[in-house]
Amino acid sequence: MTVTDATGVDSVWTTTRRTGVPTVARWAAAIGGALVIFSVIIATQGANPIEVFADMFASTFLRPRSIADIFNAMGPIVLAALAVVVPARAGMSNVGGEGQVMVGAIAACGVALLTDAFLPTAVVLPLMILAGIVGGAAWAAIAGLLRLVFSVNEAVSTLLLNFVALYLLLFLIYQPWRESSAGQPTTRELADTAKLPELAGIGLMVGIFVAVIAVVAVWLVLDHTRWGYKLSVVGGNAEAARRAGLPVSWLILSALLVGGALAGIAGMIQYAGVEFKLRAGFADQIGYIGFLASWLARHRPFPVLLASFVLASLMIAGDSLQLDAQLPAATINILTALILIAVLGFTQKKASR
């Protein structure tokens, strides 16, 4: 029998423990099938699949700089995934990580533009983190209020708010925050003193450590606090929770607020630790990739780390396709999609009736 958690999603990790090798075999078959299909696709483009996979592995995992790039990309993805995990415990689907990441970055950038020239790092960085948290949470709160007041499904509202956040970012970089000396519409670069520190010599930003701490914190809160337990009850049956006297509306709103705050931190890290300026295409797809990572992890905090590592590695591997195999870098999106379809579609067993 497949075990189902409070979100209603089968937990592959629990299923694996109970069913053993068959589940592992299903995972292997799913991923192997995705690789076979991808091999056929790249072969039709005149490339040798074996050479392509070898080059992708070497350029992604055998170069120190690439390893650092994977972990730098992984940090914001983990936080964006956690922004989905927390509301999912209450039975909600937060598709708005992309917009919450952008608004968190916008808020952090606004603080930096005002303060990084004259305030010390010890003051600017905490202010930027706080701004990212408030910005992401406030953006998620819009969807929460729409659900509670007007019964608008949060999956729809959070998705649409992504586009609003994008146009807000574009307005700012084209108009009031535009760096006049830059050829492309961007904000000015963040002052060196306000950038997140990195480990000397290897280019690894501290964002990944923040993400790991966040994973542990989310696990502790969801699995070992009364608030986390109440979210599980709401996710299992909101009407029963309401009849039992639980503050369902507050729990729903608070879960979205926490999720938005985590996404806002992801935006701050992407801004202060990776890109250092807002531009068109800033943090492109991080929120959506985080959403996929959460689903791959079955909305469980620790498996999010593995899912995010896989997806971040695929992002970095895209460069190899372009440089070594002379294929469009976007070709990696096909492999990502195939793996997601295979894993999400063919590794779950139907629950016994």
N, C-alpha and C positions, 0 to 999 in steps of 0.2 A: 504493500500500500504506500502511495506517495504521501509524504508529509507536506502539509500546507501551512504556511506561516500566517501571521495576522493580516498581511496584505492580500491574501488570497492567491499568492504566487507560490508555485511549488518550489521548495528549497532543494536545489540539486545537490547541495552539500550534505544535507540530511539523507536524501535519497541514496546518494553514493554510499553512505555508511551502512545503509540497510540492505541495499541490493548488491553491493560489491562490484565485481568485475563487469557484469552486464552494462551498468551505467557508464563505467569508464570506457567500455568498448563502443558505446553509442557516441560518446564524445569524440573518440578517436575516428570513428567512421564519419561523423559529421564534418570534422575539420579536414580529414583526408579527402572527402568528397569535394569540399570547397576548393582545396588546392588543385585537385584534378581538373575541375571545371575552369579554374583560373589558368591552369597550364594550357588548356585548349585555346582559351581566348588569346593569350599572349603568343601562342604558336601561330595563330592566324595573322598576327601582325609581323611575322617574319623573325621572331626572336626565339632563341633556344630556351625552353623553360628551365632546364637544369642549370644552365649558366645564369639565367636571371635570378633564380632562387639562391644560387651560390653567391652572386654579387650582392644581393640584398642582405644575406646573412653577414657577409664579411663587412660591408659598409655600415651595417647597423649595430653589430655586436662586437666587432673586433677592433674598433677604433675608439680610444678613450673619449674623444670629443663627442662622438655619436652617443655613447653611453650617457654622458652628461646632458646632451640634448634631450634624450629620452626622459630622464628624470625631471628636467626643467619643464618639459611639456606635460609630464605626468601630474605634477603638483596641482595645477589649476583643474585638470580633468577630474582628479580625485575629489576635489572640493565641489565641483559642479555635479558629480555623481552623488555625493552626500546630500546635495540640495534636492535630489530626487528621493533618496532613501528615507529621509525623515518624514516628508508628507506621505510617502507610500505606506508607512507604518499605520497611518490613520486612514488608509484607503483612498488616498488622493493621488492624482497624477500631475506632477509639476513639470510641464513641458517648457516652462519659461526660463530655464537656466541661462539660455543665451542672452536674453534681455537683462536678467538680473546680474550676470557677469558684466555686461556693458555698463549698466547704471552704477554698479559698484566701482568700476574703473573710472567712470565719469566723475563720481563724487570724490574719489581719491585724487584724481587729476586736478579737480577744482581746488582742493586743499593745497596741493603741491604748487600750483601756479600762484597762489596767494602767499605761501609761506616758505618755500624751499630756498629762496634767495637770502633770507636773513635769520631764519630760525635753525637751531642745531638739529642734527639727525635724531637725537634722543627725543625730540619734541615732534618733528615732522612725521616720522614713521608711525608712531602711535596715532597721531591725528588722521593720517591716511588710512590706517587700518580701521579706525572707528568710522570714518566716512564711508569706506567700502561696506562695512557691516550695515550701517544705517541705510545707505543707498539701496543695497540689494534687498534688505528686509522691507523697506518702504515700497519697492516695486512689486514684491510678492504680496504685500498687504492689499494692493489694489485688487488683485485676483481674489484674495480671501474675502474682502468686503463685497465684491460682486457676487460671490457664491452665497454669502450669508444673507445679504439684503435682497438681491434680485434673483437668486437661484441659478446664476450663470455657472455652467460647468467649468471648473478651474482648468481642465485640459484645454478648453477652447480659449479662455481668457488669457492664460499664461502664454499660449502660443501666439496669439495676436499681439500681446504686449511686447513680444520680441521685436516685431517690426516697428512699433512705436519707439522702442529704445534705440533701434538702428537709426531711425530718422532724427532722433534727438542728438545722437552722436555726430551724424553728418552735418546737422545744422551748426553744432558747436565748432567743428573743425573747419567748416567753410566760412563761418562768420566771426563770432566774437573771440574765439580762442585760436584762430588761425595764426601760424607763424608766418609773418610777412616775408621773410627771407627764403622760405622753403618753396621749391617748385611745385610740390604736391601739397594738397590740403592736409596739414597736420598741426598738432599743438607743438610748442617748443619742447625740446628734450628735457626730461627731468634732470635736475641738478645731480651731479655725482654724489654729493653728500647725502642725498635723499634716496638713493637707489638701495635696494635690498642687497646685503652682503653676499659674496660668493666664496666658496672654498678656494683658496689661493692655488693657482696653477692648473685647475681642471675645469673651471667654468661652471661648477655646480652651484646653483642658487639655493637659498635656504627654503624656498617654497615647498620643496618635497618634504622637508622636515615638519613644516607647518601642517601639510596635508596628512602626514602619518599621525601627528598629535590629534588632529581633528577626527581621524578614523577611530582612534582609541576613545576619545571623548564621546563621540556619537554612540559607539557601542555601549559604553558605560551608561549613558543617559537612557538609551532605548531599552536596554536589557536589565538594568539594575536600579531604576528609579520608578517612583509611583507615576510620574508624568509619562514615562515610556510605556508603562503597563496600561495606563488609561488610553494612550494612543492606540495600542493594540486592540483594546476593547472596542473603541470607536471604529477601527478598521475592520473588525470582525462583524459588527452589527451596530450601526450608528443608532438605530431606533431603540434597540435593547439598551444601549448605553444611556440614551436619553431617559428612558423609563427608570433606569437604575439611579438616576439623579446626577449623572456625570455632566459637566458643563461642555457639551459637545461643540457648541459654536466656538467657545474659547479654545478648545483643544484643536479644532480644525485651523483656526486662525493662527495659533501659536506654532503649529507644525509648519505652516507655510512661511511664517516669519523666520523661523530658524533655518529653513531651507534657503530662503532668499538671502539671509545673512551669510551663509556658507558660500553661496554663489558670489556674493559681493566681495568676500575675501579672495575668492579666485580671481575676480577682476582686478583687485588691488595688486595681487601678486603678479599677474600677467603684465600689468602696467609698470610696476616698480621693480620687477625682477627680470623681465624678458624683453618687452618692447620699448619701454621708457617714453613713449609718446602715444597719443591717440591719433589714429589715422583711419582712412577707409579700409575696411577689412580687419580692423583690430579684433583680436581674440576670435578670429573666424572659426565658427563651428565648435568652439570649446563647450558651450552649453549643450549642444546636441550630442556631441561625443560623450559628455558626461551622462546624459540621459541613457545612451546606449550602454555605457559601462555599468550603470546601475541595474539595467535589465539583465545584462550578462551575469551580474553578480546576484541575481534574484533579490535585489534590494537588501543585501546584507553588507554591513560595513567593511569587515575584513576582506571578503572576496572582491570588494571594489578595487582594492590595491592591485590584485592580479589582473582584473579586467582592464583597468586603466593602463597598466604596464603594457599589455598586449596592444591596445589601441594606440598608445603613444608610440610604440615601436613601429607600428604600421605607418603612422604619420611620417616618421623619420625615414622609413624604408622607401617612401615615395620618391625621395631625392635620388636614390639609387636607380630606380626605374628610368628616371629622366636622364641622368648623367651616364650611366653604364649601358643601359639597354636601349637608349634613344626612344623610349616610350613616354607619353605624357605623364607627368607626375600624378595627375588625377586618376591614372589607371589603378593606383593603389586603393581608390575608393571602391572599385569593383571587388577586389579581394576582401576588403573590410565588409562590404555588404554580403558577400557570399558566406563569410564566416558567421556573421550575425544571423543570417537566415538559417544556416545549417544548425547552429548551436541552439538558437531560440525555438526553432521549429521541429528539431528531430532528437533532442536530448531529453525531452520531458515525457514521462509515462503518464498515461491517463489514470486518474484516481479510481480506485475500486469503488463499485457502487454496492 
